[in-house]
């Protein structure tokens, strides 16, 4: 009798231990989420601190394939759990192509800026196109756009060492978000500073075709264009359009390189500018877990402190800008709304 009781107790103990083991195992099991990611957020995804938080607290791991914000909408989404583009336009494009997703959420924001070199910004300041306030540079977009449309030579701007005419290199506006957002900004400027509607597109599209037609080959990744800007110098890329976050992430991750380049690199805020909203789109039930994880308070803090993305919880002063980056605006107030999806779709189709 005693042996039977002991055996029964042992059996119960084994079952209980097995149950606890499988419970712990299931709680700690990592779910891998695969999707498409804008290149400017790769640094965040590959951040070991961020990955540890996602694994420990949310039991997820992000895998990704890099794609332009608009390209990812039309790409093959078989086996994908999420899309993580860089604009609300991409979300509306997705809804137009596929219907409403399971979930979507704006995770963080960053303004569109112009990156340039000191000698270029000095020449633009001399022409009254760029002004400086409290150490921050601002470009009058009406004046800059007119210079571009007029085909003004760099030599006429006092820069005979630069070839060709005044331009701002961008990513392909039909494939990548930073180029698309800059096209939206230019469209509004060409529309007299008013947000473009469907009825305005026919009038302003020829001007956009002139501007982008002169650029020749355009990268499809914002990170590739920014790296090219850093590596090839003023002769190759006098000015490019990009995200404010890019210079901050570069300075944090490459402090020695930033120290070497900082006297030449300048960041100029277009006046007005537009916001790029980084929106996470869940395609599967598993992918929905990514929303809560990316909105984690610690992940949001790291997104700003190490990668330069503006989040709602962090005030910005020059003293709090990561990486010692100078010329960052504490507030971005001169903002114009991006044209709605119907107008942007016409612009995208017109530039394709």
Secondary structure as a PSIPRED ss2 file (coil, helix, strand):
# PSIPRED VFORMAT (PSIPRED V4.0)

   1 X C   1.000  0.000  0.000
   2 X H   0.000  1.000  0.000
   3 X H   0.000  1.000  0.000
   4 X H   0.000  1.000  0.000
   5 X H   0.000  1.000  0.000
   6 X H   0.000  1.000  0.000
   7 X H   0.000  1.000  0.000
   8 X H   0.000  1.000  0.000
   9 X H   0.000  1.000  0.000
  10 X H   0.000  1.000  0.000
  11 X H   0.000  1.000  0.000
  12 X H   0.000  1.000  0.000
  13 X H   0.000  1.000  0.000
  14 X H   0.000  1.000  0.000
  15 X H   0.000  1.000  0.000
  16 X H   0.000  1.000  0.000
  17 X H   0.000  1.000  0.000
  18 X H   0.000  1.000  0.000
  19 X H   0.000  1.000  0.000
  20 X H   0.000  1.000  0.000
  21 X H   0.000  1.000  0.000
  22 X H   0.000  1.000  0.000
  23 X H   0.000  1.000  0.000
  24 X H   0.000  1.000  0.000
  25 X H   0.000  1.000  0.000
  26 X H   0.000  1.000  0.000
  27 X H   0.000  1.000  0.000
  28 X H   0.000  1.000  0.000
  29 X C   1.000  0.000  0.000
  30 X C   1.000  0.000  0.000
  31 X E   0.000  0.000  1.000
  32 X E   0.000  0.000  1.000
  33 X E   0.000  0.000  1.000
  34 X E   0.000  0.000  1.000
  35 X E   0.000  0.000  1.000
  36 X E   0.000  0.000  1.000
  37 X E   0.000  0.000  1.000
  38 X C   1.000  0.000  0.000
  39 X H   0.000  1.000  0.000
  40 X H   0.000  1.000  0.000
  41 X H   0.000  1.000  0.000
  42 X H   0.000  1.000  0.000
  43 X H   0.000  1.000  0.000
  44 X H   0.000  1.000  0.000
  45 X H   0.000  1.000  0.000
  46 X C   1.000  0.000  0.000
  47 X C   1.000  0.000  0.000
  48 X H   0.000  1.000  0.000
  49 X H   0.000  1.000  0.000
  50 X H   0.000  1.000  0.000
  51 X H   0.000  1.000  0.000
  52 X H   0.000  1.000  0.000
  53 X H   0.000  1.000  0.000
  54 X H   0.000  1.000  0.000
  55 X H   0.000  1.000  0.000
  56 X H   0.000  1.000  0.000
  57 X H   0.000  1.000  0.000
  58 X H   0.000  1.000  0.000
  59 X C   1.000  0.000  0.000
  60 X E   0.000  0.000  1.000
  61 X E   0.000  0.000  1.000
  62 X E   0.000  0.000  1.000
  63 X E   0.000  0.000  1.000
  64 X E   0.000  0.000  1.000
  65 X E   0.000  0.000  1.000
  66 X E   0.000  0.000  1.000
  67 X C   1.000  0.000  0.000
  68 X C   1.000  0.000  0.000
  69 X C   1.000  0.000  0.000
  70 X C   1.000  0.000  0.000
  71 X H   0.000  1.000  0.000
  72 X H   0.000  1.000  0.000
  73 X H   0.000  1.000  0.000
  74 X H   0.000  1.000  0.000
  75 X C   1.000  0.000  0.000
  76 X C   1.000  0.000  0.000
  77 X C   1.000  0.000  0.000
  78 X C   1.000  0.000  0.000
  79 X C   1.000  0.000  0.000
  80 X C   1.000  0.000  0.000
  81 X C   1.000  0.000  0.000
  82 X E   0.000  0.000  1.000
  83 X E   0.000  0.000  1.000
  84 X E   0.000  0.000  1.000
  85 X C   1.000  0.000  0.000
  86 X C   1.000  0.000  0.000
  87 X C   1.000  0.000  0.000
  88 X H   0.000  1.000  0.000
  89 X H   0.000  1.000  0.000
  90 X H   0.000  1.000  0.000
  91 X H   0.000  1.000  0.000
  92 X H   0.000  1.000  0.000
  93 X H   0.000  1.000  0.000
  94 X H   0.000  1.000  0.000
  95 X H   0.000  1.000  0.000
  96 X H   0.000  1.000  0.000
  97 X H   0.000  1.000  0.000
  98 X H   0.000  1.000  0.000
  99 X C   1.000  0.000  0.000
 100 X C   1.000  0.000  0.000
 101 X C   1.000  0.000  0.000
 102 X C   1.000  0.000  0.000
 103 X E   0.000  0.000  1.000
 104 X E   0.000  0.000  1.000
 105 X E   0.000  0.000  1.000
 106 X E   0.000  0.000  1.000
 107 X E   0.000  0.000  1.000
 108 X E   0.000  0.000  1.000
 109 X E   0.000  0.000  1.000
 110 X E   0.000  0.000  1.000
 111 X E   0.000  0.000  1.000
 112 X E   0.000  0.000  1.000
 113 X E   0.000  0.000  1.000
 114 X E   0.000  0.000  1.000
 115 X E   0.000  0.000  1.000
 116 X E   0.000  0.000  1.000
 117 X E   0.000  0.000  1.000
 118 X H   0.000  1.000  0.000
 119 X H   0.000  1.000  0.000
 120 X H   0.000  1.000  0.000
 121 X H   0.000  1.000  0.000
 122 X H   0.000  1.000  0.000
 123 X H   0.000  1.000  0.000
 124 X H   0.000  1.000  0.000
 125 X H   0.000  1.000  0.000
 126 X H   0.000  1.000  0.000
 127 X C   1.000  0.000  0.000
 128 X C   1.000  0.000  0.000
 129 X C   1.000  0.000  0.000
 130 X E   0.000  0.000  1.000
 131 X E   0.000  0.000  1.000
 132 X E   0.000  0.000  1.000
 133 X E   0.000  0.000  1.000
 134 X C   1.000  0.000  0.000
 135 X C   1.000  0.000  0.000
 136 X E   0.000  0.000  1.000
 137 X E   0.000  0.000  1.000
 138 X E   0.000  0.000  1.000
 139 X E   0.000  0.000  1.000
 140 X E   0.000  0.000  1.000
 141 X H   0.000  1.000  0.000
 142 X H   0.000  1.000  0.000
 143 X H   0.000  1.000  0.000
 144 X H   0.000  1.000  0.000
 145 X H   0.000  1.000  0.000
 146 X H   0.000  1.000  0.000
 147 X H   0.000  1.000  0.000
 148 X H   0.000  1.000  0.000
 149 X H   0.000  1.000  0.000
 150 X C   1.000  0.000  0.000
 151 X C   1.000  0.000  0.000
 152 X C   1.000  0.000  0.000
 153 X E   0.000  0.000  1.000
 154 X H   0.000  1.000  0.000
 155 X H   0.000  1.000  0.000
 156 X H   0.000  1.000  0.000
 157 X H   0.000  1.000  0.000
 158 X C   1.000  0.000  0.000
 159 X C   1.000  0.000  0.000
 160 X C   1.000  0.000  0.000
 161 X C   1.000  0.000  0.000
 162 X C   1.000  0.000  0.000
 163 X C   1.000  0.000  0.000
 164 X C   1.000  0.000  0.000
 165 X E   0.000  0.000  1.000
 166 X C   1.000  0.000  0.000
 167 X C   1.000  0.000  0.000
 168 X C   1.000  0.000  0.000
 169 X E   0.000  0.000  1.000
 170 X C   1.000  0.000  0.000
 171 X C   1.000  0.000  0.000
 172 X C   1.000  0.000  0.000
 173 X C   1.000  0.000  0.000
 174 X C   1.000  0.000  0.000
 175 X C   1.000  0.000  0.000
 176 X C   1.000  0.000  0.000
 177 X H   0.000  1.000  0.000
 178 X H   0.000  1.000  0.000
 179 X H   0.000  1.000  0.000
 180 X H   0.000  1.000  0.000
 181 X H   0.000  1.000  0.000
 182 X H   0.000  1.000  0.000
 183 X H   0.000  1.000  0.000
 184 X H   0.000  1.000  0.000
 185 X H   0.000  1.000  0.000
 186 X H   0.000  1.000  0.000
 187 X H   0.000  1.000  0.000
 188 X H   0.000  1.000  0.000
 189 X H   0.000  1.000  0.000
 190 X H   0.000  1.000  0.000
 191 X C   1.000  0.000  0.000
 192 X C   1.000  0.000  0.000
 193 X C   1.000  0.000  0.000
 194 X C   1.000  0.000  0.000
 195 X C   1.000  0.000  0.000
 196 X C   1.000  0.000  0.000
 197 X C   1.000  0.000  0.000
 198 X H   0.000  1.000  0.000
 199 X H   0.000  1.000  0.000
 200 X H   0.000  1.000  0.000
 201 X H   0.000  1.000  0.000
 202 X H   0.000  1.000  0.000
 203 X H   0.000  1.000  0.000
 204 X H   0.000  1.000  0.000
 205 X H   0.000  1.000  0.000
 206 X H   0.000  1.000  0.000
 207 X H   0.000  1.000  0.000
 208 X H   0.000  1.000  0.000
 209 X H   0.000  1.000  0.000
 210 X H   0.000  1.000  0.000
 211 X H   0.000  1.000  0.000
 212 X H   0.000  1.000  0.000
 213 X H   0.000  1.000  0.000
 214 X C   1.000  0.000  0.000
 215 X C   1.000  0.000  0.000
 216 X C   1.000  0.000  0.000
 217 X C   1.000  0.000  0.000
 218 X C   1.000  0.000  0.000
 219 X C   1.000  0.000  0.000
 220 X C   1.000  0.000  0.000
 221 X C   1.000  0.000  0.000
 222 X H   0.000  1.000  0.000
 223 X H   0.000  1.000  0.000
 224 X H   0.000  1.000  0.000
 225 X H   0.000  1.000  0.000
 226 X H   0.000  1.000  0.000
 227 X H   0.000  1.000  0.000
 228 X H   0.000  1.000  0.000
 229 X H   0.000  1.000  0.000
 230 X H   0.000  1.000  0.000
 231 X H   0.000  1.000  0.000
 232 X H   0.000  1.000  0.000
 233 X C   1.000  0.000  0.000
 234 X C   1.000  0.000  0.000
 235 X C   1.000  0.000  0.000
 236 X C   1.000  0.000  0.000
 237 X C   1.000  0.000  0.000
 238 X C   1.000  0.000  0.000
 239 X E   0.000  0.000  1.000
 240 X E   0.000  0.000  1.000
 241 X E   0.000  0.000  1.000
 242 X E   0.000  0.000  1.000
 243 X E   0.000  0.000  1.000
 244 X H   0.000  1.000  0.000
 245 X H   0.000  1.000  0.000
 246 X H   0.000  1.000  0.000
 247 X H   0.000  1.000  0.000
 248 X H   0.000  1.000  0.000
 249 X H   0.000  1.000  0.000
 250 X H   0.000  1.000  0.000
 251 X H   0.000  1.000  0.000
 252 X H   0.000  1.000  0.000
 253 X H   0.000  1.000  0.000
 254 X C   1.000  0.000  0.000
 255 X H   0.000  1.000  0.000
 256 X H   0.000  1.000  0.000
 257 X H   0.000  1.000  0.000
 258 X H   0.000  1.000  0.000
 259 X H   0.000  1.000  0.000
 260 X H   0.000  1.000  0.000
 261 X H   0.000  1.000  0.000
 262 X C   1.000  0.000  0.000
 263 X C   1.000  0.000  0.000
 264 X C   1.000  0.000  0.000
 265 X E   0.000  0.000  1.000
 266 X E   0.000  0.000  1.000
 267 X E   0.000  0.000  1.000
 268 X E   0.000  0.000  1.000
 269 X E   0.000  0.000  1.000
 270 X E   0.000  0.000  1.000
 271 X E   0.000  0.000  1.000
 272 X C   1.000  0.000  0.000
 273 X E   0.000  0.000  1.000
 274 X C   1.000  0.000  0.000
 275 X E   0.000  0.000  1.000
 276 X E   0.000  0.000  1.000
 277 X E   0.000  0.000  1.000
 278 X E   0.000  0.000  1.000
 279 X E   0.000  0.000  1.000
 280 X E   0.000  0.000  1.000
 281 X E   0.000  0.000  1.000
 282 X E   0.000  0.000  1.000
 283 X C   1.000  0.000  0.000
 284 X C   1.000  0.000  0.000
 285 X H   0.000  1.000  0.000
 286 X H   0.000  1.000  0.000
 287 X H   0.000  1.000  0.000
 288 X H   0.000  1.000  0.000
 289 X H   0.000  1.000  0.000
 290 X H   0.000  1.000  0.000
 291 X H   0.000  1.000  0.000
 292 X H   0.000  1.000  0.000
 293 X H   0.000  1.000  0.000
 294 X H   0.000  1.000  0.000
 295 X C   1.000  0.000  0.000
 296 X C   1.000  0.000  0.000
 297 X H   0.000  1.000  0.000
 298 X H   0.000  1.000  0.000
 299 X H   0.000  1.000  0.000
 300 X H   0.000  1.000  0.000
 301 X H   0.000  1.000  0.000
 302 X H   0.000  1.000  0.000
 303 X H   0.000  1.000  0.000
 304 X H   0.000  1.000  0.000
 305 X H   0.000  1.000  0.000
 306 X C   1.000  0.000  0.000
 307 X C   1.000  0.000  0.000
 308 X C   1.000  0.000  0.000
 309 X C   1.000  0.000  0.000
 310 X E   0.000  0.000  1.000
 311 X C   1.000  0.000  0.000
 312 X C   1.000  0.000  0.000
 313 X C   1.000  0.000  0.000
 314 X C   1.000  0.000  0.000
 315 X C   1.000  0.000  0.000
 316 X C   1.000  0.000  0.000
 317 X C   1.000  0.000  0.000
 318 X H   0.000  1.000  0.000
 319 X H   0.000  1.000  0.000
 320 X H   0.000  1.000  0.000
 321 X C   1.000  0.000  0.000
 322 X H   0.000  1.000  0.000
 323 X H   0.000  1.000  0.000
 324 X H   0.000  1.000  0.000
 325 X C   1.000  0.000  0.000
 326 X C   1.000  0.000  0.000
 327 X C   1.000  0.000  0.000
 328 X C   1.000  0.000  0.000
 329 X C   1.000  0.000  0.000
 330 X C   1.000  0.000  0.000
 331 X C   1.000  0.000  0.000
 332 X C   1.000  0.000  0.000
 333 X C   1.000  0.000  0.000
 334 X C   1.000  0.000  0.000
 335 X E   0.000  0.000  1.000
 336 X C   1.000  0.000  0.000
 337 X C   1.000  0.000  0.000
 338 X C   1.000  0.000  0.000
 339 X C   1.000  0.000  0.000
 340 X C   1.000  0.000  0.000
 341 X H   0.000  1.000  0.000
 342 X H   0.000  1.000  0.000
 343 X H   0.000  1.000  0.000
 344 X H   0.000  1.000  0.000
 345 X H   0.000  1.000  0.000
 346 X H   0.000  1.000  0.000
 347 X H   0.000  1.000  0.000
 348 X H   0.000  1.000  0.000
 349 X H   0.000  1.000  0.000
 350 X H   0.000  1.000  0.000
 351 X H   0.000  1.000  0.000
 352 X C   1.000  0.000  0.000
